[in-house]
């Protein structure tokens, strides 16, 4: 299966510039940035909301979770419960790495010959 296909319009994603990977619970899906906006408008509930994994929001989430997990692992702030919370805080980091390996690394940064 080709991983460079938008899950909303089922057209090929040409480069990383138009790619947004989004997660909903334990699923990660690729979208065009325009299709992701349409998907957000279609989504009515918080439980069904897709959150972006890449981009600024994903980067800020990863940085905050790395800091949070490091503090909980290196201190005895909450004891063994803190270690469990730190392991759960690694989930967004795993999603970001998975998104990069599966979707982003296979696309060029910018394609000159994009179809509009």
WOTAWO-V931924 format. One record per backbone hydrogen bond with DSSP energy under -0.5 kcal/mol. NH is the residue of the N-H (numbers start at 1). CO is the residue of the C=O. E is the energy in kcal/mol with one decimal. If there is no record, write none. Layout:
BEGIN
nh=[NH,NH]
co=[CO,CO]
e=[E,E]
END
This chain:
BEGIN
nh=[6,7,10,13,14,16,17,18,19,20,22,23,24,26,27,29,31,33,36,37,38,39,40,41,42,43,49,51,53,54,58,59,60,61,62,63,64,65,66,67,68,69,70,71,72,73,74,75,81,83,84,85,86,87,88,89,90,90,91,94,95,96,97,98,99,100,101,102,103,104,105,106,107,108,112,114,114]
co=[11,30,6,4,12,108,109,15,16,31,29,51,27,24,24,22,20,18,32,33,34,35,36,37,38,39,46,23,21,21,54,55,56,57,58,59,60,61,62,63,64,65,66,67,68,69,70,71,78,79,80,81,82,83,84,85,86,87,88,90,91,92,93,94,95,96,97,98,99,99,100,103,104,14,110,111,112]
e=[-2.8,-2.2,-1.2,-3.3,-0.6,-2.4,-0.7,-1.0,-0.9,-2.7,-2.7,-2.8,-1.8,-0.5,-1.5,-2.7,-2.1,-1.1,-2.3,-1.4,-1.7,-2.4,-2.3,-1.7,-1.8,-1.6,-1.4,-2.6,-3.6,-0.9,-0.5,-2.1,-2.7,-2.1,-2.3,-2.4,-2.4,-2.4,-2.3,-2.1,-2.6,-2.8,-2.4,-2.4,-2.1,-2.4,-2.5,-1.4,-1.0,-1.2,-1.7,-2.4,-2.2,-1.9,-2.0,-1.7,-0.7,-0.9,-1.3,-2.3,-2.3,-2.0,-2.2,-2.7,-2.6,-2.1,-2.5,-2.7,-2.0,-1.8,-2.6,-0.6,-1.4,-0.5,-0.6,-0.6,-0.6]
END
